[in-house]
Amino acid sequence: MTVEAGTQQERVAGRVWTVRLDPYGRPSAGAVKLSCSRPACADQRFPGAAAGRKAAVEHVNLHLAHIRAGGGPRGQAWCACRAAGCAWHTPDPTAGPRGGTRQPAGTVRCGGPVVLTVYADRAGRLWRIAEMCARCAAAIPDCRVLDTAPPPARTTRAGMDQAAGTPATEREPAGDTAADGVAAVFSDHGPSRATGASSSPATTTATVPRARATSPGGTSRRAKRWGKIAQRIVPHDLEPDVLRVELIELGDAFRAYQQRTEPDLPLLAELHERKARAFRLWTDVSGDGSLRHEAHRAEKAAQTTREMHANRGGQPIGDTVDDGPVVERLLTRQQAVHARTVLDYVQAHAPHPEAEVRLAVFMLTLRAARAGTGNVTGQDLTGWLQDDAGRVLQQLVDADWLRLPGTVAEVMASRSEDHVAVTVPALLPDRPHPFTFGKTTRARISGWAQKVVGDRKIRKKKATAAARLLALYAAAHARPDGRLGRAEDGGIRLEKAAAFCALPPDRIAEHAELLVAADWLAEADTAGDRLRGQLTERVLPLGGLL
C-alpha cells in the first residue's frame, strides 16, 4: 500500500462499516440490539437472535448495494486494516527474530490492490465491511473479497510494464470466491513457478491473484523443478526428489483449494497434515529450524480444521453418515468438555447433597466461574427452583458457600434492572482455580445450562430439581447423533447419573420417563446398570458431542 516516489495521487482512508448484535434487556428474554457504526443508522431491537441476524444481513447487503452504486472500492484508498494496526489478522510469528522486536504487521503484510471485503464472525454477532489491501484480506479468516478496485493512476518509468511482462491495465474480475462458511486462506497466492525477484506493489501493477492454469494433458512430475509454498521457494535441486515434488504439488493444491466456491474441511485438514509431514522432512534435510515451526503450525491447523468440521455438523471426520439436516450446535466439542468439568466440580463441592442445592450450585458456579463473582436476580432463582429458591439460598449462605451483599429477601426481590452481585469464595482469584476456560466459553456454557433448566416443556411437566439435573447430565453426555453415553459404554452408568442427581439408582427410571413425556428423550431404558436413550430432535442442538 505504498505510493511510488513522484506520485501526486492523494490517498484517502479506507472506509469501514461495522454492524453488531448485542444482548438487550433481560438475558433470559433473548432480545438483541442491532447497531451500525454509521451515525445515520439508528439502533434496532429484536425479540430473538435469529431475527436479529436476518436483519443484520439485510443491513449489510443494503450498505453493499450503496457502495456498488457509488462506484465500488476506491483504488486510491489506504488499507483500513493497516489503519487499525493490522489488528484484524494475526501477525506472522516468523516476521521478527525469535526473542527480538517484531516488525509492525502493516509493513510486512500490506500490499496488492484495494479490495472491498465483508467479514462475519462465526458467532453471528459482528459483520464488517471494509476497503483494504488484498494481502490483509487474505490474512483475515472468514473474510470475503467482493470487489477489486482498479489501481490508482501513477507515474511509472517507460517500458516498466512491458519489462514486467504484464499489461498495465490488466485486472482480474472480482467475484465471491469464498464460501459462506469458513474461508480458508493461505500464505501464498501466486502460481507455482520460479521468480527471479520479489514483486512489490511499488514497482509492478497490482493484480488480483488468479488460479493456476493446468494443461489438459497434465505436467510431468520431473518437468516442473520450481515451486512455492508458504511464501518459500522450493529449491530446484532439493533432495530427495520425492520431497521436492510433494512440496510443489502441495503448494498447487493449496492454491487450487482457494479457488473453490464451497469449503471442504476434510480435504483442507488432509492438506495441512501432508504439509506438516513434508515440512518436518524438509527440516531434517536442510537443518532450517524455521521449517519445523511451520510444520507445527500446519499440525495445529489440521487439528483445528477437523474440530471445525465436527462442530459445524456434529459428525466427526471419517464417519460415513452424511444424510439428514446439519444441526447447529450450541456448544462446540471443547466447550462441552468444559461443561462436563463443571458438572463434576459441582457434584464434588456442593455443600449439601440435596438436588435443589446442587442445581443452584451448578447455575451459580457458571455465573461466578471466571472471577468468583456473578450477577443474579430473584427471577433467575425462582425460574430455577420455584418455591424452594429462598430456602436453598439461605442454606448456601449458612454453609458459607455463597456470600451476599444484603439479605436473602433482598436478593429474592431483585429484578433484571437491579441485579445483585453474589460471591462464591471458592472461585475467587486468590484460590486455586478449577476451570481453564475463558469468558466466551463461560457465557456459552451458562446459556446452554439456562436453556436446559428453563426448557418450556420440562417446566410444563412441573419437573423436580432432580429431573432437571438428569436433563443436564443426559444432554452433556450425549453423542453427536443424540444417543446417551459413549458407544463403547452402551449408555450412561446409572450410579453415576444417580450420584449427580442426588437420587438412588432405582429412581432414575421414573425421572427418565418424565423426560420422555416432556419430549426431552425420545426413549429411555434403564435395564441393567445403564441408562440408554436418545435426545429428541428438538433438543439435539443441546447435545454434548461426546
TINU-314393 format. One record per residue (C-alpha): x, y negated, z negated. Coordinates in steps of 0.05 Angstrom, whole numbers, padded with zeros to 5 digits, always signed. Example, Ala and Ser with C-alpha at 12.3 -4.5 7.8 and 13.67 -1.06 7.14 Angstrom:
BEGIN
+00246+00090-00156
+00273+00021-00143
***
This chain:
BEGIN
+00000+00000+00000
+00059-00046+00011
+00059-00101+00064
+00116-00107+00114
+00161-00168+00110
+00136-00224+00153
+00063-00203+00148
+00016-00261+00137
-00046-00219+00125
-00075-00234+00056
-00092-00173+00014
-00155-00172-00029
-00172-00128-00089
-00206-00062-00073
-00279-00062-00093
-00306-00015-00147
-00377+00004-00164
-00388+00046-00228
-00454+00079-00244
-00462+00114-00311
-00513+00153-00351
-00511+00145-00427
-00556+00173-00482
-00611+00126-00503
-00652+00125-00567
-00662+00186-00610
-00615+00243-00588
-00668+00297-00594
-00712+00259-00545
-00662+00268-00489
-00673+00199-00459
-00617+00167-00418
-00598+00098-00394
-00573+00084-00324
-00526+00026-00317
-00485-00002-00259
-00422-00045-00262
-00452-00094-00213
-00484-00151-00252
-00542-00156-00204
-00564-00084-00220
-00609-00081-00281
-00606-00023-00331
-00658+00032-00323
-00683+00082-00374
-00708+00153-00360
-00740+00206-00405
-00692+00261-00385
-00623+00273-00357
-00649+00306-00293
-00690+00245-00274
-00631+00200-00292
-00583+00239-00248
-00631+00236-00190
-00639+00161-00198
-00563+00152-00205
-00550+00189-00139
-00602+00146-00104
-00570+00084-00134
-00501+00106-00109
-00529+00120-00040
-00561+00051-00039
-00494+00018-00052
-00461+00062+00001
-00513+00040+00052
-00499-00033+00036
-00424-00022+00043
-00431+00012+00110
-00478-00043+00134
-00425-00094+00113
-00371-00061+00156
-00346-00005+00110
-00279-00005+00074
-00233-00064+00087
-00165-00048+00116
-00133-00108+00081
-00156-00087+00011
-00108-00067-00044
-00116+00002-00074
-00167-00003-00131
-00136+00057-00165
-00069+00023-00166
-00101-00039-00196
-00124+00006-00253
-00052+00031-00263
-00068+00095-00224
-00104+00118-00287
-00157+00154-00244
-00109+00212-00229
-00057+00249-00269
+00015+00224-00256
+00061+00275-00225
+00103+00305-00283
+00163+00311-00237
+00161+00236-00219
+00214+00218-00270
+00274+00254-00300
+00259+00302-00358
+00260+00263-00422
+00272+00198-00384
+00229+00140-00363
+00178+00158-00311
+00166+00114-00251
+00100+00077-00250
+00047+00121-00218
+00028+00068-00167
+00098+00065-00137
+00100+00140-00129
+00030+00154-00104
+00002+00095-00066
+00005+00098+00009
-00035+00110+00072
-00097+00075+00099
-00152+00044+00056
-00210+00093+00047
-00279+00089+00017
-00287+00142-00036
-00340+00167-00083
-00324+00204-00148
-00373+00243-00191
-00352+00274-00257
-00371+00347-00269
-00416+00329-00328
-00461+00287-00284
-00452+00224-00325
-00407+00180-00283
-00404+00160-00209
-00352+00113-00180
-00347+00082-00110
-00280+00051-00095
-00235+00025-00040
-00167+00057-00050
-00108+00085-00012
-00112+00154+00019
-00056+00182-00025
-00091+00163-00091
-00157+00191-00063
-00122+00257-00050
-00094+00259-00121
-00162+00249-00156
-00201+00314-00168
-00274+00314-00146
-00262+00252-00103
-00294+00250-00033
-00269+00207+00024
-00329+00178+00061
-00297+00129+00110
-00229+00102+00131
-00213+00030+00147
-00171+00011+00208
-00101-00011+00189
-00095-00086+00178
-00064-00127+00234
+00010-00139+00221
+00074-00158+00257
+00117-00099+00279
+00180-00091+00318
+00171-00080+00393
+00172-00007+00411
+00166+00017+00339
+00102+00056+00352
+00130+00087+00414
+00191+00109+00376
+00147+00139+00323
+00110+00178+00376
+00041+00154+00354
-00003+00101+00387
-00013+00041+00341
-00089+00045+00349
-00097+00119+00334
-00142+00134+00276
-00176+00197+00254
-00253+00192+00249
-00276+00192+00178
-00320+00248+00152
-00344+00282+00090
-00294+00339+00087
-00301+00352+00012
-00355+00396-00016
-00408+00371-00064
-00376+00411-00119
-00303+00411-00136
-00257+00382-00083
-00191+00419-00084
-00134+00370-00069
-00062+00389-00057
+00002+00351-00056
+00018+00356+00019
-00028+00335+00076
+00014+00336+00138
+00023+00392+00188
+00076+00443+00171
+00133+00420+00216
+00203+00394+00209
+00210+00320+00196
+00274+00282+00207
+00256+00225+00159
+00201+00210+00110
+00144+00168+00136
+00130+00104+00100
+00067+00062+00104
+00112+00001+00112
+00144+00027+00176
+00092+00071+00210
+00019+00065+00228
-00024+00096+00174
-00068+00154+00197
-00116+00200+00162
-00085+00269+00152
-00110+00316+00207
-00120+00391+00209
-00061+00431+00234
-00071+00456+00305
-00067+00531+00315
-00050+00562+00381
-00102+00613+00407
-00052+00668+00411
-00021+00655+00344
+00051+00637+00328
+00107+00686+00320
+00129+00693+00247
+00202+00682+00265
+00188+00626+00316
+00168+00578+00261
+00230+00564+00218
+00209+00500+00184
+00152+00487+00137
+00128+00443+00080
+00092+00460+00015
+00080+00418-00048
+00119+00359-00017
+00180+00404-00008
+00213+00423+00057
+00224+00498+00065
+00296+00506+00088
+00303+00539+00157
+00358+00584+00130
+00323+00605+00066
+00335+00678+00049
+00303+00728+00042
+00266+00715+00106
+00201+00742+00077
+00202+00687+00024
+00212+00633+00077
+00154+00659+00118
+00109+00665+00056
+00123+00593+00035
+00109+00566+00105
+00044+00606+00111
+00022+00583+00041
+00032+00510+00060
-00010+00520+00122
-00063+00558+00082
-00070+00502+00031
-00077+00451+00087
-00129+00495+00121
-00168+00500+00056
-00171+00424+00052
-00209+00423+00118
-00264+00470+00092
-00333+00440+00087
-00350+00484+00027
-00306+00505-00032
-00285+00577-00040
-00257+00582-00111
-00237+00655-00109
-00196+00641-00046
-00165+00579-00078
-00146+00619-00141
-00113+00672-00097
-00073+00617-00061
-00048+00589-00127
-00027+00658-00151
+00011+00670-00086
+00044+00602-00095
+00065+00618-00166
+00097+00684-00145
+00133+00652-00085
+00160+00594-00126
+00186+00639-00181
+00225+00678-00128
+00248+00613-00097
+00274+00591-00165
+00314+00655-00173
+00344+00648-00103
+00361+00573-00107
+00372+00562-00181
+00329+00498-00178
+00294+00491-00246
+00240+00444-00219
+00213+00501-00176
+00199+00541-00239
+00158+00482-00265
+00118+00483-00200
+00106+00557-00208
+00080+00546-00279
+00033+00492-00252
+00007+00540-00199
-00007+00594-00252
-00047+00545-00293
-00084+00521-00231
-00103+00593-00214
-00129+00605-00284
-00168+00540-00285
-00198+00555-00217
-00222+00624-00239
-00253+00594-00301
-00288+00541-00259
-00316+00596-00214
-00342+00635-00274
-00372+00574-00307
-00407+00549-00244
-00443+00614-00230
-00437+00654-00293
-00407+00711-00252
-00333+00728-00263
-00289+00734-00202
-00286+00805-00178
-00358+00823-00195
-00398+00847-00136
-00466+00820-00157
-00476+00755-00119
-00550+00752-00105
-00600+00712-00146
-00601+00639-00165
-00540+00604-00194
-00551+00588-00267
-00529+00520-00292
-00497+00538-00359
-00500+00491-00418
-00433+00517-00446
-00370+00537-00409
-00338+00603-00426
-00286+00569-00471
-00339+00526-00506
-00379+00589-00520
-00316+00618-00553
-00313+00557-00598
-00387+00564-00614
-00376+00635-00639
-00318+00609-00681
-00366+00561-00715
-00415+00618-00727
-00361+00659-00761
-00339+00599-00803
-00409+00586-00827
-00420+00658-00847
-00356+00657-00888
-00364+00588-00921
-00438+00576-00933
-00446+00562-01008
-00509+00606-01012
-00527+00669-00972
-00599+00644-00962
-00619+00639-00889
-00645+00568-00896
-00580+00546-00927
-00539+00580-00873
-00579+00547-00818
-00570+00477-00849
-00495+00491-00859
-00488+00511-00786
-00522+00448-00759
-00487+00401-00808
-00419+00433-00794
-00428+00417-00720
-00445+00344-00737
-00382+00337-00780
-00334+00385-00745
-00286+00333-00720
-00276+00282-00776
-00313+00312-00835
-00370+00262-00829
-00432+00262-00786
-00497+00226-00776
-00563+00258-00795
-00635+00236-00805
-00694+00263-00844
-00727+00280-00777
-00667+00325-00760
-00671+00362-00826
-00747+00371-00821
-00740+00397-00750
-00690+00449-00773
-00722+00471-00839
-00793+00443-00841
-00817+00440-00914
-00753+00470-00943
-00708+00413-00919
-00707+00373-00985
-00695+00435-01028
-00638+00461-00984
-00605+00393-00980
-00605+00389-01056
-00573+00458-01060
-00516+00436-01015
-00505+00373-01056
-00506+00412-01122
-00454+00460-01094
-00410+00401-01073
-00410+00427-01002
-00444+00363-00979
-00438+00291-01004
-00490+00238-00991
-00484+00161-00995
-00551+00160-01032
-00604+00207-01057
-00636+00266-01023
-00701+00228-01020
-00668+00170-00983
-00638+00218-00932
-00704+00252-00921
-00737+00184-00909
-00685+00162-00857
-00704+00156-00784
-00664+00152-00719
-00655+00076-00725
-00625+00082-00795
-00588+00149-00795
-00546+00170-00855
-00472+00186-00852
-00461+00250-00893
-00394+00280-00912
-00371+00353-00912
-00309+00352-00957
-00281+00418-00929
-00277+00387-00859
-00242+00322-00877
-00177+00308-00840
-00134+00317-00903
-00157+00390-00908
-00134+00449-00864
-00178+00443-00803
-00214+00506-00780
-00231+00482-00709
-00188+00462-00650
-00240+00435-00601
-00246+00362-00581
-00304+00313-00585
-00334+00332-00518
-00337+00405-00537
-00365+00388-00605
-00421+00348-00574
-00436+00402-00523
-00439+00457-00576
-00482+00413-00621
-00530+00400-00564
-00532+00475-00549
-00549+00491-00621
-00603+00438-00623
-00636+00468-00561
-00636+00537-00592
-00661+00517-00661
-00712+00468-00633
-00739+00514-00578
-00812+00497-00568
-00837+00569-00562
-00799+00591-00624
-00829+00533-00662
-00899+00552-00639
-00889+00622-00668
-00871+00589-00735
-00806+00627-00736
-00768+00631-00802
-00697+00606-00811
-00673+00679-00805
-00707+00686-00736
-00674+00621-00713
-00606+00647-00737
-00618+00711-00698
-00635+00669-00636
-00569+00632-00644
-00530+00695-00654
-00562+00730-00595
-00551+00671-00548
-00478+00664-00569
-00465+00738-00558
-00498+00746-00490
-00462+00765-00426
-00470+00724-00361
-00528+00768-00340
-00563+00755-00407
-00552+00824-00437
-00532+00824-00511
-00463+00845-00533
-00403+00867-00493
-00413+00921-00441
-00365+00968-00476
-00401+00959-00542
-00471+00973-00516
-00503+00916-00554
-00494+00876-00618
-00477+00913-00682
-00538+00910-00727
-00498+00900-00790
-00460+00840-00761
-00524+00806-00737
-00558+00821-00804
-00499+00793-00843
-00501+00727-00805
-00577+00721-00811
-00576+00738-00886
-00622+00798-00874
-00618+00872-00889
-00604+00911-00824
-00672+00945-00825
-00707+00877-00818
-00672+00856-00754
-00724+00894-00713
-00784+00852-00736
-00747+00787-00723
-00725+00812-00655
-00798+00827-00638
-00815+00755-00658
-00763+00730-00608
-00794+00775-00555
-00862+00744-00570
-00831+00675-00564
-00804+00692-00495
-00733+00687-00520
-00715+00760-00510
-00743+00799-00451
-00735+00863-00490
-00706+00887-00556
-00684+00956-00581
-00654+00970-00649
-00646+01045-00643
-00581+01070-00674
-00535+01016-00702
-00541+00967-00643
-00587+00911-00623
-00597+00918-00548
-00636+00870-00506
-00632+00813-00455
-00645+00739-00456
-00705+00716-00414
-00694+00677-00351
-00716+00612-00383
-00662+00614-00436
-00607+00644-00393
-00571+00576-00388
-00560+00580-00463
-00523+00646-00458
-00452+00650-00487
-00418+00682-00426
-00389+00737-00469
***
